[in-house]
């Protein structure tokens, strides 16, 4: 009884004057979100809306007149007789080739690397840093470095092949399919560490007790990977697949600096062509329309990936 009386007295002392409990206002959560909403609106929503407006005009930013053309820029991208149709869809094809070739490697190889680096062995921290190190370099550094290394005439790669008696005339950046192989290999080498770190974080969140129970039940390594690791990594896999797909679809620097779109325009990606159309030819209306077509394609691909992970098991 004495304890209940003391608790009631303490409650009365802690209560605000007047006996009323201070309530959080309805606008409080929005006030906390306001700084982010201001940044998001200023640097994402406003430019997106402005870009959509530009895509509806014949927009040359060097000229004062920017006549409204409606959907004409979009129609030109779907009209096989227009001047931009063939080159735009060629660049979209190049983007698709790079995405299809690079995404599986950037999803599977980092997962295997993360599984190895998640084990306890001497020098584990050192190897984690080594694999992540290339990712901190900018695309300009990576592009210029590999441009010289892969040069068919003076590059160190062909020079090394020549030194060991192997064929040394491979056109790494000037012929197909070698140009694609070079771009994909360089990108995997450059960005593999990022996805591996994401996988490592996900692996460390899987309870160790699940693996111990699987061993007691007689499950092997494959059974543990299939029934514990993959289901536990499912949210991480969604993030990695979506993020990697978007990054590969927006590949620009590697192709610009390493192959320069060669041979011909075979490795000129959609982002390269959009930049060329808008910044070099000053046709911002067409470039904006191209960017929205690419955005729509990426949105559809993202929806498909989300549905696949939602409707199916992770195995």
C-alpha positions as CSV (number, residue, x, y, z in Angstrom):
1,X,0.0,0.0,0.0
2,X,2.8,2.4,0.9
3,X,4.6,1.5,-2.4
4,X,1.5,2.4,-4.4
5,X,1.1,5.7,-2.5
6,X,4.7,6.6,-3.2
7,X,4.3,5.8,-6.9
8,X,1.2,8.0,-7.2
9,X,3.0,10.8,-5.5
10,X,6.0,10.6,-7.8
11,X,3.6,10.6,-10.8
12,X,2.0,13.7,-9.6
13,X,5.3,15.4,-9.1
14,X,6.5,14.5,-12.7
15,X,3.3,15.7,-14.3
16,X,3.3,19.1,-16.0
17,X,1.5,22.0,-14.3
18,X,-2.3,21.8,-14.5
19,X,-2.2,18.0,-14.6
20,X,-2.3,17.9,-18.4
21,X,0.1,15.7,-20.5
22,X,1.8,17.6,-23.3
23,X,0.7,16.1,-26.6
24,X,2.7,16.1,-29.9
25,X,1.1,18.3,-32.5
26,X,-0.2,16.9,-35.8
27,X,2.4,18.9,-37.7
28,X,5.4,17.7,-35.7
29,X,6.3,14.8,-37.9
30,X,6.1,17.0,-41.0
31,X,8.4,19.6,-39.4
32,X,11.0,16.9,-38.9
33,X,10.6,15.8,-42.5
34,X,10.6,19.4,-43.8
35,X,14.4,19.7,-44.4
36,X,14.5,16.5,-46.4
37,X,11.3,17.5,-48.3
38,X,12.8,20.8,-49.2
39,X,16.0,19.2,-50.6
40,X,14.0,16.5,-52.4
41,X,11.7,19.0,-53.9
42,X,14.5,21.4,-54.9
43,X,16.9,18.9,-56.4
44,X,14.6,16.0,-57.6
45,X,11.0,17.0,-58.1
46,X,11.6,20.5,-59.5
47,X,14.2,19.4,-62.0
48,X,12.1,16.4,-63.0
49,X,9.1,18.6,-63.7
50,X,11.3,21.2,-65.5
51,X,12.8,18.4,-67.7
52,X,9.3,17.2,-68.6
53,X,8.4,20.8,-69.6
54,X,11.6,21.0,-71.7
55,X,10.7,17.7,-73.5
56,X,7.5,19.3,-74.8
57,X,9.4,22.1,-76.6
58,X,11.9,22.6,-79.4
59,X,14.5,23.7,-76.8
60,X,17.8,25.2,-78.0
61,X,19.1,27.0,-74.9
62,X,21.3,29.2,-77.2
63,X,18.2,30.7,-78.9
64,X,15.6,32.9,-77.3
65,X,12.6,31.2,-79.0
66,X,11.6,27.8,-77.6
67,X,8.4,26.8,-79.4
68,X,6.0,24.4,-77.9
69,X,5.8,21.1,-79.9
70,X,3.8,18.9,-77.6
71,X,4.6,15.2,-77.9
72,X,6.5,15.7,-81.2
73,X,9.9,14.9,-79.5
74,X,8.5,11.6,-78.2
75,X,6.8,10.8,-81.5
76,X,10.2,11.2,-83.2
77,X,11.7,8.5,-81.0
78,X,9.0,6.1,-82.2
79,X,9.0,7.1,-85.8
80,X,11.4,4.9,-87.9
81,X,11.7,7.7,-90.4
82,X,12.9,10.4,-88.0
83,X,16.6,11.5,-87.8
84,X,17.0,10.3,-84.2
85,X,15.1,7.0,-84.2
86,X,17.9,4.6,-85.3
87,X,20.7,6.2,-83.3
88,X,18.6,6.4,-80.1
89,X,17.4,2.8,-80.2
90,X,21.0,1.7,-81.1
91,X,22.1,3.5,-77.9
92,X,19.3,1.8,-75.9
93,X,20.4,-1.5,-77.3
94,X,24.0,-0.8,-76.2
95,X,22.6,0.0,-72.7
96,X,20.7,-3.2,-72.6
97,X,23.7,-5.3,-73.7
98,X,25.8,-3.8,-70.9
99,X,23.1,-4.2,-68.3
100,X,22.4,-7.8,-69.1
101,X,26.1,-8.7,-69.2
102,X,27.1,-6.8,-66.0
103,X,24.2,-7.2,-63.6
104,X,24.4,-11.0,-63.1
105,X,28.1,-10.7,-62.5
106,X,27.7,-7.8,-60.1
107,X,25.1,-9.7,-58.1
108,X,26.6,-13.2,-58.0
109,X,30.4,-12.6,-57.8
110,X,30.1,-10.1,-54.8
111,X,27.9,-12.6,-53.0
112,X,30.5,-15.3,-53.3
113,X,33.2,-12.8,-52.3
114,X,31.1,-11.8,-49.2
115,X,30.6,-15.4,-48.2
116,X,34.4,-15.9,-48.3
117,X,35.1,-12.7,-46.4
118,X,32.5,-13.4,-43.8
119,X,34.6,-16.3,-42.5
120,X,37.2,-15.9,-39.8
121,X,40.8,-16.1,-41.2
122,X,44.0,-14.2,-40.7
123,X,44.1,-10.9,-42.7
124,X,40.3,-10.8,-43.3
125,X,40.1,-7.0,-42.6
126,X,43.0,-6.4,-45.0
127,X,41.3,-8.3,-47.8
128,X,38.0,-6.6,-47.2
129,X,39.8,-3.2,-47.7
130,X,41.6,-4.5,-50.8
131,X,38.4,-5.5,-52.6
132,X,36.7,-2.3,-51.6
133,X,39.6,0.0,-52.5
134,X,38.9,0.4,-56.3
135,X,35.4,1.7,-55.5
136,X,36.8,4.9,-53.9
137,X,38.4,5.9,-57.2
138,X,36.5,8.2,-59.5
139,X,35.3,7.1,-62.9
140,X,37.8,9.5,-64.5
141,X,40.7,7.7,-62.8
142,X,39.4,4.3,-63.7
143,X,38.6,5.3,-67.3
144,X,42.0,6.8,-68.1
145,X,43.9,4.0,-66.3
146,X,42.2,1.2,-68.2
147,X,42.3,3.2,-71.5
148,X,46.1,3.0,-71.4
149,X,46.2,-0.6,-70.1
150,X,43.9,-1.9,-72.8
151,X,45.2,0.1,-75.7
152,X,45.7,-2.5,-78.5
153,X,49.1,-1.1,-79.6
154,X,50.7,0.3,-76.5
155,X,48.7,-1.2,-73.6
156,X,50.2,-3.2,-70.8
157,X,47.7,-6.0,-71.2
158,X,48.7,-6.9,-74.7
159,X,52.3,-6.3,-73.8
160,X,52.0,-8.8,-71.0
161,X,50.4,-11.3,-73.3
162,X,53.2,-10.8,-75.8
163,X,55.8,-11.4,-73.1
164,X,54.4,-14.8,-72.2
165,X,54.0,-15.9,-75.8
166,X,50.2,-15.5,-76.1
167,X,48.3,-13.7,-78.9
168,X,48.8,-10.0,-78.3
169,X,46.7,-8.4,-81.0
170,X,43.4,-8.4,-79.2
171,X,41.4,-5.2,-79.9
172,X,40.2,-4.8,-76.4
173,X,38.7,-1.3,-76.9
174,X,38.2,-1.2,-80.7
175,X,36.5,-4.4,-81.7
176,X,33.6,-6.6,-80.8
177,X,33.0,-8.5,-78.5
178,X,36.2,-7.4,-76.8
179,X,35.0,-3.9,-76.2
180,X,32.0,-5.2,-74.3
181,X,34.2,-7.7,-72.4
182,X,36.5,-4.9,-71.4
183,X,33.8,-2.5,-70.2
184,X,32.0,-5.2,-68.2
185,X,35.3,-6.5,-66.7
186,X,36.5,-3.0,-65.7
187,X,33.1,-2.2,-64.2
188,X,33.0,-5.5,-62.2
189,X,36.5,-4.9,-60.9
190,X,35.7,-1.3,-60.0
191,X,32.4,-1.8,-58.2
192,X,32.5,-5.3,-56.9
193,X,33.6,-4.1,-53.4
194,X,30.4,-2.0,-52.9
195,X,28.0,-4.9,-53.4
196,X,30.3,-7.2,-51.3
197,X,30.1,-4.8,-48.4
198,X,26.3,-4.6,-48.6
199,X,26.1,-8.4,-48.7
200,X,28.5,-8.6,-45.7
201,X,26.2,-6.4,-43.7
202,X,23.3,-8.6,-44.6
203,X,25.1,-11.8,-43.7
204,X,26.0,-10.5,-40.2
205,X,22.3,-9.9,-39.5
206,X,21.4,-13.5,-40.1
207,X,21.2,-15.3,-36.6
208,X,24.0,-17.8,-36.1
209,X,21.5,-20.0,-34.3
210,X,19.9,-20.9,-37.6
211,X,23.2,-22.3,-38.9
212,X,23.8,-24.2,-35.7
213,X,20.3,-25.8,-35.9
214,X,20.9,-26.7,-39.5
215,X,24.1,-28.5,-38.6
216,X,22.4,-30.4,-35.8
217,X,19.7,-31.5,-38.3
218,X,22.5,-32.7,-40.6
219,X,22.1,-30.0,-43.3
220,X,25.1,-29.5,-45.5
221,X,26.6,-26.2,-46.8
222,X,24.4,-26.1,-49.8
223,X,21.3,-26.6,-47.7
224,X,22.4,-23.8,-45.3
225,X,23.0,-21.5,-48.3
226,X,19.7,-22.3,-49.9
227,X,17.4,-22.3,-46.9
228,X,19.1,-19.9,-44.5
229,X,21.5,-17.5,-46.3
230,X,19.4,-16.7,-49.4
231,X,16.1,-16.1,-47.5
232,X,17.9,-14.1,-44.9
233,X,19.5,-11.9,-47.7
234,X,16.2,-11.4,-49.6
235,X,15.8,-7.7,-48.7
236,X,19.5,-7.1,-49.4
237,X,19.2,-8.9,-52.7
238,X,16.3,-6.7,-53.8
239,X,18.4,-3.6,-53.0
240,X,21.5,-4.9,-54.7
241,X,19.7,-6.0,-57.9
242,X,17.7,-2.8,-58.2
243,X,20.7,-0.6,-57.4
244,X,23.0,-2.5,-59.8
245,X,20.5,-2.5,-62.6
246,X,20.0,1.3,-62.3
247,X,23.7,1.9,-62.1
248,X,24.5,-0.3,-65.1
249,X,21.7,1.3,-67.2
250,X,23.2,4.7,-66.5
251,X,26.7,3.7,-67.5
252,X,28.4,6.7,-69.0
253,X,32.0,7.4,-67.9
254,X,33.5,3.9,-68.7
255,X,32.2,3.9,-72.3
256,X,33.1,7.6,-72.8
257,X,36.7,7.3,-71.5
258,X,37.7,3.7,-72.4
259,X,36.1,2.9,-75.8
260,X,34.7,6.3,-76.7
261,X,31.7,4.5,-78.1
262,X,33.8,2.4,-80.5
263,X,33.7,0.4,-82.7
264,X,31.5,2.9,-84.5
265,X,28.7,3.6,-82.1
266,X,28.3,0.1,-80.8
267,X,29.3,0.9,-77.2
268,X,27.7,4.3,-77.1
269,X,25.1,4.0,-74.3
270,X,21.8,5.9,-74.0
271,X,23.2,8.3,-71.5
272,X,26.1,9.1,-73.8
273,X,23.7,9.8,-76.7
274,X,21.5,11.9,-74.6
275,X,24.4,14.0,-73.4
276,X,25.6,14.3,-77.0
277,X,22.2,15.4,-78.2
278,X,21.6,17.9,-75.5
279,X,25.0,19.4,-74.7
280,X,26.8,19.1,-78.0
281,X,24.0,19.6,-80.5
282,X,22.0,21.9,-78.1
283,X,18.7,19.9,-78.7
284,X,17.6,19.8,-75.1
285,X,14.0,19.0,-76.0
286,X,14.8,15.7,-77.8
287,X,17.4,14.9,-75.1
288,X,14.9,15.4,-72.3
289,X,12.3,13.2,-74.2
290,X,15.0,10.5,-74.5
291,X,15.8,10.6,-70.8
292,X,12.1,10.1,-69.9
293,X,11.8,7.2,-72.2
294,X,14.9,5.7,-70.5
295,X,13.4,6.4,-67.1
296,X,10.1,4.7,-68.1
297,X,12.0,1.6,-69.2
298,X,13.9,1.5,-65.9
299,X,10.7,2.0,-63.9
300,X,9.2,-1.0,-65.7
301,X,12.3,-3.1,-65.1
302,X,12.2,-2.2,-61.4
303,X,8.6,-3.1,-61.0
304,X,9.2,-6.5,-62.7
305,X,12.1,-7.2,-60.3
306,X,10.0,-6.2,-57.2
307,X,7.3,-8.6,-58.4
308,X,9.7,-11.4,-58.9
309,X,11.1,-11.1,-55.4
310,X,7.6,-10.7,-53.9
311,X,5.9,-13.6,-55.7
312,X,8.7,-16.1,-55.5
313,X,11.0,-17.6,-52.9
314,X,14.5,-16.4,-52.8
315,X,15.8,-19.7,-54.2
